[in-house]
Amino acid sequence: MATTCNSTAAGTDVEDPLKDAGNGGQRFSGMGTQGPVQQELPSVGAQVGLGGAAAERQVGRSHFLTEALASHSHASLSEKTEKILREFLRFYEDQYGVSLFNSMRHEIEGTGPPQAQLLWRKVPLDERIIFSGNLFQYQEDNKKWRNRFSLVPHNYGLVLYENKVAYERQMPPRAVINSAGYKVLTSVDQYLELVGNSLPGTTSKSGSTPILKCPTQFPLILWHPYARHYYFCMMTEAEQDKWQAVLQDCVRHCNNGIPENSKVEGPAFTDAIRMYRQSKEQYGTWEMLCGNEVQILSNLVMEELGPALKAELGPRLKGKPQERQRQWIQISDAVYRLVFEQAKVHFEEVLSKLQLARPAMEAVIRTDMDQIITSKEHLASKIRAFILPKAEVCVRNHVQPYIPSILEALMVPTSQGFTEVRDVFFKEVTDMNLNVINEGGIDKLGEYMEKLSQLAYHPLKMQSCYERMEPLRLDGLQQRFDVSSTSVFKQRAQIHMREQMDNAVYTFETLLHQELGKGPTKEELCKSIQRILERVLKKYDYDSSSVRKRFFREALLQITIPFLLKKLAPTCKSELPRFQELIFEDFARFILVENTYEEVVLQTVMKDILQAVKEAAVQRKHNLYRDSMVLHNSDPNLHLLAEGAPIDWGEQYADSGDGSGDSPSPSPSEAANLTEKRRRAKQVVSVVQDEESGLPFEAGSEPPSPASPDSVTELRGLLAQDLQPESPPPASPLLNGAPVQESSQPMAVLEASSPPASPLEHLPPGKAMDIETPKPSDQETGEQVSSPGRRPPIHTTTEDSAGVQTEF
């Protein structure tokens, strides 16, 4: 059974009636009548089979929402959306030509950052599952909590099934959630505060019933400013922490929805967003620049439509405060879905037109590259002569004094995070090396390397690295420089951490795979692993230094440039049109006055930023390489190794059992066990779950099955047993998706009377392994350094790498 889930801006409900509606323009055009609106917001009472007064109340609420949206069609909601989209897409068409020229110029001139020392894998997680397990979800239609089987595939779209049996039978999921733009909340009070702020005048009185009640003390809520919200809860704090790490990883990945390898479309889109918002006098960072292009464009439209929609419909909402809050969430989600569909149609139409015109534009650029560059430099010199005196004064008085404090605030948590990445990588490889010694060499190497290869995408093991960015604050500077939130910088740094971890792991894999081709003994293999680890750490130190310095420069520009543009706008912006006459008509698609003006402003502050980062590089505490330390082609043969086929450790170095080459074929049961073991190795975080677990209390819940625990005490007792770290892997399912305690060292029952010998004793004399993480030497940095049941494979297809569409 194959079902294609409906693409939405944030969450995709498979059962949602929106999947049957037409394109965005058709949806909006029908809002003058009640028919299409009833399709969007059907009677949930009829859906779930509520009886009597309950069904009537549900029908009443649905009818009110239908009437509310239908009445708002008189305000030309469709026309307003189309006006915003067309205005933005004009900016996008303009920026497309500029971005294409910049990309081709970069390609020809060959400018760019120093060559990375670490390798990078082209397909990080193909056909893998990040996480799976059970969690309780709140059903808004019948106001009950239900236990759902959930999994996170490699595209980071959270998929919810009715239960694990439904997943194993390949039945359609209940929902596929793209978490771009969401916030993960761990407190109902946090959620109620955000909901209360979203619609003025709906703050609940003390003692009144809130919009949401959680049956446990461990909720997890996905909140979005425009789209629907999702409510989950867990039985224990440990489960909550694990699911929080997983969901935050989903948000982090989906927010980064524009592909990094998009050298033309991506920069053109982000520049168009910035130019459009600046034309509306909105400068500074934008927290909703997250997701793929259509999601970001939908957020842009809702940012303008939201206040007017709220002002018109807010006073018409009826009922208690929590009821009005619930109605507003439903209205906002319905409008957001409509906007998303209309934005998708318009954006794809314009993008197709630009891609058809691209070959002709490339031909012009290649033919007239020198003339275009000369024309642009002439324009820049005229703009520079006009604005330079004003810009230098503004930089000197309003920006330069604050650069060191901004940089220090950024560097401390970022450097700590990258140091933690280094320590986690060192610990995992060292533990693997000790296990190789204890387990008999190469027999277990495939299993260990299979786990190590997924380290960068293990949300629990990487959580300690990500948490280092949480203390980032720009106290006193956010308001001055109009920085709406530091989350933009936190998530960007965390993505860099994951990339550097994966690069280090992949480089280690490649070098170790080459070493295994020599047929080493167990002792030689141990020495080789340690030697390769030290080699990779040196490369990591250099690359992480380069990545951090680039991140600091980009963050400082992202903070200061909008501030400068806003300061200079009253005196400079009105004079820019007169420079248009300096651009030849044939080159007008590749040179824009606004872009050249911004580049000139950037140059006025860039020298101060570069100097600040350069001075920070000599400070011992940040562990940065000096700018004079540049390694070009230090290991050219290494990059040749990366051109080979991906390494499948599970297939090439699988455990051979007794190690004999003439072992008989495995029995069917043994083959099934090997298949299950192989399947679990393909999952980044191994979890097992119990479909039958229930909540401590749940009004009107379904009667438990005979296999369910009989009491809350028994349930919590089982959970406590499952979470004991020293217990061996269970043969039967655990409760509610609690991940198995993964240890890189094999479990063994040790005799109390005979303490275990140190694994280092197995090493050859004089080659004892150093357990402490090796630190960069003085020569490297130029400074002193202080001493579950069987499951069929899931087949997924994604659009824009954001997990919007998932096909099963």
N, C-alpha and C positions, 0 to 999 in steps of 0.2 A: 504494500500500500504506500503510495507516494503522495504526499500532500505538500504543496508549496504555501508557506505561511505568508500572510499579507504583510507587505513592507509598511512600516509606520515610522513616525519621527522618533519615537522613543520605545514604547512597548508594543508588541504585536500580539494581539489576542486572537488565537485561532478560532475561537468561537464567536468573536465579535462580528456583528452584522455589517460592520464597515467593509468587510472583505467583498460583499456583494455589490457595493456601490460602484458607480462609474468613475471617470476621471474627475479631477478637482473642479474643472469648469462646469461639468454637468452637475456635480453635487451642489455647487453654489447657486447655479441657475434655478434649481428646484426649490430653493428655500422659501419662495413666496407661498408655497403650498405646504400642507402638513405631511404629504405622502413621503417624500424623501427624508424629511426630518424624522419621521417615525421609524424609518429604516435605520437611521443613525442611532436613535435612542429608543429602542423598543421597550415594551413593558417587561421589566425584569421580574415582576410578579408572575406574569404568564410563563416566563421562561422556566422558573424554578418550581412552578406548581404551588405557589402559596395559596392559601385558602381564605375566603371571607374578607374580613376587614384588612388583613395584611396585604392581600393582593390588591385591594382597592387603593390602599395607601401608595403602593408601588406604582400602580397605574396613574394615580394623581400626580406623583412626582414626575414620572416620565412625561405626562401630558403637559405639565408646567414647563419642563425643559424644552419640549417641542414647541410650545407657544412662544417661549422666550427667544429661541433661535429664529423662529419664523418671523417674529416681530422685528428682530434686528436686521432681517434682510432688507427692510425698508431703508435702512441706513446704508445700503449698498455695500455690504460686507465684501462681496465678491469684487466689486469695482475698486474698493480700497486696497484689497490684497493685490489685485492685478496692477494697480498704479505703483505700489511699492516695488513689486517684482520687476516691472519694466524699467523703473528708474534705476534700480540696482544693476540690472543686467546691462544697461548702457555703460555703467562703470566697468563691469566685467569685460565687455567687448573691448573697451579702450585699454584695459590693463593686459589683455591677452596678447596684443601686439607688442607691448613693451616687454612683457615677460618672455615672449618668444625671442625677441632680439637679445635680451640679456643672457638667455640660455645659450644661444648660438655663439655669442661673443665669448662667453666663458669657455665653451667647447673649443673654440679656435685658439684663444689665447692661453688656455691650459692653466689658468690661475686657480688656486684652491689651497686648502690646508695641507700640512705635511702628510705624507703617506703614513697610514696607520700601521703599527707593528703587529697587531693581532689580526687574525683572520675573522671573517664573518660568514655565517652559514646562510645560504640563499633561501632555504625552506626550513624555518625554525621549528615549527610544530605542524607537520602535515599528517592529517588523519589521526590526531591524538585527542584525548579528552583530558582537560585540566583537572576537573573535580566532578564527583558525583556523590549523591547522598540524599537523605530525606530531610525536609524541614516543613514546618507548619505554615500554611498560607491562609490569610483571612479572605473569605469570600464575601464580597460586598453585596451580592444579590440576596443571600440568605443570612448574612451576618453570622457566619459560623467559621470556625477554623478547621482546616482539613490538612491531613498529612500528604504531602506531595513528593514524588520522586523527582529530583532535579539533577541536571548535569550541565557542565560548562564545556562545550567543545572548543576546538582550537581557535575559533573566531570570537570567542568570549561572549557569545550570546547566551544568556541564561535560559535554559529550556525546562519547562515544567510539565510533567506528565501526571496523569491521574494516580498512577502507582507504578511500581517497577514492572509489574506484569504487562501493563499497557506498553511500556517501553520495549520490553523483550518481544512483544508481538508486533512491534513496529506500527503501533497505532498512532494517530496524529497527536501531537502534544497539545496541552491546554493553552499554553502561551509560550511565546518566544520573546524575550525581553532584551531589547537593545538599550543598554544603560547609559548611553551618552547623554551628558547633561544632568544626570541624577546625582544626588548626594546620599550617602549611606549614613543613616541616623541610628544610634543605639539607645535612644531615649524617647519615650512618648512625649515628655515635656518639651524636648527640642522640636518634635514634629508639631505639636499643638501651637507652639510659638510661631513657627513658620507659616502654618495654615492661618492663624489669626492675623498675621501681618499681610497675608495675600489679599484679604478682603476687609477693609476698614469697617469697624462697627460690628464685627461678629465675634469679638472676644467673649468667651464663655465666662459667666460669673462663677465665683468660687463656690464649690459644692455642687455645681450642675454637672450633668452627665457629659463627658467629653465625646468628641467625634469618634474616638477609637479607644477601646479597652483591650489591654493585652493580658492573657491568662497567666503569663509567666513574667518574671523580672528580666527577661533577656530578649527584648524585641530587636528586630532589624527592619528598618523602613527605608524604602527607596522613594525619595522625594524629588519632584521635578517642578519648576515654577509654572509650567504650562500643561504638561501631559499628566496622565493618570498616575496615581501612587500605588505602590505595592507594599503589602504588610506581611512580615514573616515573624516567627518567634521560635526560640529554641528552649530546650529543657535545662541547659547548664550554661554557665559562663564560659566554659572551655569551648563548647559548641559555638556560642555566639562569637567568640574571638576568631575561630577558624572561618566561619561563614563571613564574618566581616572582612577578613583578609581576602577571601575569594571575591566577594562582591566589589571591594575597592579595586581589586585587580581588573575586574570586568569594566568598571567605570573608567579606570586609567587607560585601558587599551581602547575602548570604544570612543573616548574623548579624542584620542589621537587618530581620527578617522580619515584624514587626508593622507594618502600614501606619501612616504618620504621620497620615493623615486619619481614622483610627479614633478618634473623640473619646469613645466610650463603652466599647466592647468592649476596646480596647487598654489604657487606664488601669485598667479593672476587673481585667483579667488580671494586669498587673504588680503592682498593689496586692495582689491575692490571693496571688500568689507570695511577696511580701514578708511578708505577715501569716502565711501558713502556715509559712514557714521560721522566723519569730520565735516562733511557738508551739512550735517544736521547739528553741528556744534557739539558733538560728542567725542571727546578725546579720552586718552588713557586706555588701560587694558579693559578687555571685555570678557567677563566670566563665562558667557555663553558661546564663546568661539570653540565649540566642542562638537565632535561627531563628524559625519561626512558633509559634503557640500549642501545637500538638500536639507539635512537637519539644521545646519548653521543658518541657512537661508530662512527656514521656518522660524527659528528663534528670532531672527532679525525682524521678520514681519510681525510676530507676536509682541515684540518689544514696543512696536508702534501701535498695534491694534489693541493691546491689552488695556491700557488706561481708559480709552474711549468705551470699550466693551464693558469694563467694570463700572464706569460711571453711569452707563445707560441701564444695565441689567441689575447692578447691585441693589438699588432701592426697591426693585420689584421682587426680590427673593423673599419668600414667606417662611414662617416657622421660627423655631428656636435657633439660637446662634449656631449650634452644631449642625442643624439641618440646613441652614443657609450656607454654611461652609461646604457641606457635602454637595449641595446643588451647584455651587460655584466651581468646585473641582470637576464635576461632570461636564458643565458647560465649557470650561476652559479646555478640557481634553477633547471634546467634540470639535470645537473650533480649530484646535491645534492639528487634528487629523485632517480636517478639510484644507487648512493652509498647507500642510505637508504635501498633499496630493496635487494641489494647484502649483506649488513651488516646484515639485518634481517634473511636471509636464513642461513648464516654462524653461526651467534650467536645462533639461535634456534637449529641448528644441534649439536653444541658443548654442549649447555646446556642440551639437551636431553641425550647425551652420559654421561655427568657427573651425572645426576640424576639417570640413570640406575646403575652407579657404586657406588652410595652413600651408599646403604645398606651394601655392602662388606667393604667399607671404615669405616663405623660406627662400624661394628663388630670388625675390627682390633683395632680401637681406644679404644673401651670399654675393650677389652681384655688386651691391652698393655698400658693403660693410664699411669701407674706409670713409666714404662720404657721410654715412650716417653718424659714425663716431666723431668726425670733424664737426658736423653740424651740432651735435649734442654738446661737445666741448665748448663751442662758441656760445651756445645758449647758456651753459653753466657759468661761463666767465661773466656774461652780462648780469645774470641773476646774482652772482657772488658779489660783484661790485656794488649792487644795489642794497643787499641785505646784510653783508658781512659786518659793517660797523654796528648795526643794531643787534645782530645775533651774538657777536662777541661780548657786548656789554651784558646781554641777558645771561649768557653762559657764565660769565665771570661773577655776576651778582647773585644768581638764583640757582645755578646748577653745580658749579665747580666746588663750592664749600661742602656739598652734601654727598659727593661721589664716594669719598672714603668710608663714610658711615653706612651707605647703602651696600657697598662692596663687602664690608665686614659682616653685615647682617646676612648676606648671601653666602659668604665663603665658609663660615663656621659650620652650619648644619650640612652644607653640601659636601665639604671635605670629610666630615665625620661619616656621612653616608657612603662615600666611595671607599673610605678606609674599612668600613664594615663589610662592604662587598669583597674586598681583598681578604679579610679575615675569614669570612664564610667560605670562600673558594678554597683557601688554604686548609681549613679544617676538614672540609668534605674530601679533598684529595688525600690528605694525610690519613684520615680514617679509612679511606678505601685502600690505601697502601698497607696499613696494618691488617686489614681484613684479608688482603691477598696473601700476606705472610701466614696468617693463622689458618686460612682455608685451603691452602695447597696450590697457590700460584694461579695459573691461567684458567683453571676450571671454573672459577666463579667470576672471572674478570668481566665477561660479557654482561652478567647480571648487574654488577656494580657500575660499569660504565653506562649501561642503559639508564640507571637512575641519575648518574652524574650529568649525562647529556641533557637532562630536563631541569637542571638546577635553577636556571634563570627564570623558568616559568612555574616554579614551585611557590605558590603564594605564601605559604607558611614559613618556609626557610628564608625567603626574601623579605619577609615582613620586618625583620630587625633592621634591614638596610633602609627600607622605605620610611620607617618610623623616625629615623634620624632627621628627616626633613620637616617633621611636624612642628618643632619649635621655631621655625622661620617666622620672624615678625619684622615688620617695617614700622615700628611704633614711631609716631610723629611724622613719618614720611609718606604714609599712604594717602593722607588727606592732602598734603602739599602737592604731591605729584599725581593725584587723581588715580591711584591704584585701587581698583574696586576690591580686589582680593589677592592674597598671595598664593591661592591654590594653583594659579596658572604656572607659577615658577616651581612650586612643589612638584606638580605632576610632570613637568618637563624634566626636572632633575631626576626624578624616579625612573622615567623612561630611559634616560641616559644610563642610569645604574644597571637596569636590566640588560640593555644592549651590551654594556661592557662586561657584565658577568657572562653573557652568552658567548661573546667573542673570546673571552679567556677560556671558557670550557671547550669551545670548538677548537681553539688552537691547541689546547692540551690533548684533545682527542686525536687530532691529526698527527701530532708528533708521536704520540704513543702508538698509534696504528702503524706508523712507519717503523718504529722500534720493534714492534712485534714481528715484523717481517724478517727479522734477523734470527728468530727462534731462540730468545733468551731463556736461561734457566730462571728458577724462582728468585734466587739471590740477585742475578743480573737484572731481572725485571724490577725488583724493589729499588735497586740503585738507579735504574733508568727513570722510574716514576719520580723519584726525588729530584733528579737532575732536570727533568723536563718541567717539573713544578717550579723550580727556581728560575728557569729560563722564561717561562710564561709570566711569572710575577714581575720580572724586569720589564717585559713588554707591556704588561698591564699598567705599571707605574707610569711609563711614558705616555701611553694612550689616555689614561684617565686624567693625567695632567693637562694634555691638549684639549680633551673634551671639556674639562671644568673651566679652563681659561676661555674657551669659546662660549660656553654657557654664561659665564660672568659678563663677557662683552655684550652678548645678545640681550641679557636681562637688563643691563644698565641702559642700553639703547632703547629697549622697550619701555622703560620707566621714564627716561629723560626726554626723548624725542617728542612724544605727544605733548608733554608739558611745554617744551620750547615752541612748538607749532601753535599751541593755544596762546602763549604769551605774545608771539609775533603776529598772529592773525589780524588784530585790529589795525596795524600799521602797514603790513606787507601784503596780505591776501588780496586786497582790492586792486593792487597794482600789477598783479601777475598777468591778467589778460593782455596787457600791452606787449608782453614778450612773445605772444603767439606768432606774430608776424616774422619772427626770426627763424621759424621752422619751415623748411621746404614742404610743399603740399605732398610730394611723393613720399616724404618720410614722416608724415603726421601720424601714421599708425604706430610708429616705433619710438617716437619722442613726444613726451607730454610735459607741459610746463610744470604741472603740479608735482610730478615725480622728480623732475630735475631740481625743483625748489626744495623738496624734502632731502634729496641727496646733498645739496649744499649745506642745509641746516645740520645734517648728520656729520659732515666733515668738520664743522666748527666745534663739535663736542667730542669727536672721535679721538683726537690726540690726547685729551685729558683722560678719557676712559682707558686708552691703551697704556698711558703712563701709570695710572692707578693699578691696573692689573699687573704690569711689569714690576712695580715696587712690591706688590703683594707676593710675587713669585719668590722673592728672596727671604720671605719670612719662614722660619723653620716650621711653625705650627701648621701651616697649610699644606706642606709636602707637595709643592709644585716644582716642576722643572723650570730652570731659567730659560728665557727666550733664546739664549745662545746655544742651548742643548737641542740640536736638531739631528734626528737620525733618519737619513735617507737611504733606502734600499740596504738596511743593515743585515737583512736576512732574505735575499731575493729568492732562494730556493724554497723557502717556506710558502710563499704565495703560489708557487707552482703546484704544491701539494693540494691546495684548495680546489684545483680544477678537476679533481677526481670525483668519482661517484660518492654520494653520501654513505657514511659508515653505518651499517646495521649491526650493532654490537650483539643484539639478541640472537641473530641468525649466524653470524660468523664465529662467535665465541660463546655459544650456549654451553651450559653445564652438561657434561657428557656422562653424568652419573658416576660410575666406577672408573671412568677414564679409559676403559678398554676399547680398542677399535673394532672388535668383532662381537660386540654385544648384540643379543637378539633384538628383533623388532619389538617395540613396546606393545603391551596389550591395549585393548580399547580403553580400559579405565585409565591406564597410565598415559595414553595419548591424550585423553580428555583433560587429565591433570596438567600435562605439559601445555596444552592449548590455553587452559584457564590461567596458568602461570604467565604465559606469554602475553595474554590479553591484559592482565593486571600490570605487567611491565610497561605496556603502552599508555597507561594512565599516569599522569604526572603525580597526582596525590591519590594514594589508594585509600578508599573508604568502603566500609560496609554499613549496612543499614537494616533497620527493622521496620517493615511496613505497618506493623500493628501497634506501634506505640501511640499513646494518647496523651492528652493534656491533663494537667492537674485538676482543672475544672473547666467545663464548657457547657454553657446553657444550651439545651436542646441538641446535644451532640448525638450522633448515631450510636446505637448499642455496640459495644466492643465485640470483636470476634473472639472465639474460644481461645485463640493463641495470644490474646492481649494480656498484659499484666493485670492482675485483679485489683490492685490498689496503687495509689501514688507512692506509698512507701516501697512497694516492690519494684515499681518502675525506677525510682531514683536509686534503689539498691543495685539494680542491674546496670544502670548508667555508671554508678561509681565503680563497679567491677570492670566495666569496659574501658574506663579511662585510666586504669592502673598501668603505669608504664612498664612494670616488670612482667606483666602477664604475656604469655606467648600469643601469636596470632590465632584468633578464634576460628574454630571450624564452622560455627554457625553465625548468622548475622548479628551485628550489634545494634544498638538503638540509634535511630534518627540520624544516620549519616555521620557519626563521629569518626574522623579519620584515624586509621591505625597509627599508633606511635611508630614512626619510621626511625630506625636506627641503622646507621651504616655499618655497625659492627654486628656480627651474628649473635643470636641469642643462645645462651647455653646455661644449663643448670650446674652451678658450681658447688663443690663440696665445701662446707664451712670450715672443715679442719685443714684443708689444703689451699692456701691462697694461690691465686693464679700467677703464673710467671709473667713478667713484663714481655709484651710482644717484641720489644726492642732487642731482647736476648737472641731472637732468631736471626738478627742481622749479622753480617760478617764483622769481625773485629775491626774497630776503627771507623765503622760506617754507621754508628748509631744515629738514628734520625732525630733531627732537631724539631721538637714539638712546637716551639715558639715560631710565630710567623716571621719569616725573614723580612727585615725592613730595608728600604732603599739605602744604598751606601752613599757616602759623601761624594764619591766620584759621579754617581748617577744624578744627583740633584743639585750638586754644587753648593751644598750647605751641610751643617752638622745635624745629625739625627741622634736623638737620645736613644743612649743604648735602651567485592559483592557476588551473587549467582552468575552463571554464564550469560553473556549478553551479546547479541549480534552486533557487527560493526556498524557505526553510524556514518552515513554518507552526507556530507554537508557541502553546500555551495554558498558563497558569499558574494555580496556586492560591495565594492569600495572598501573592502577589508574591515567593515564595521559591524558585521553580523546582523545587518538589517534583514536580509532574506536568508532563511535557512530551509533547505529542502531535505526531506526525509524520504 
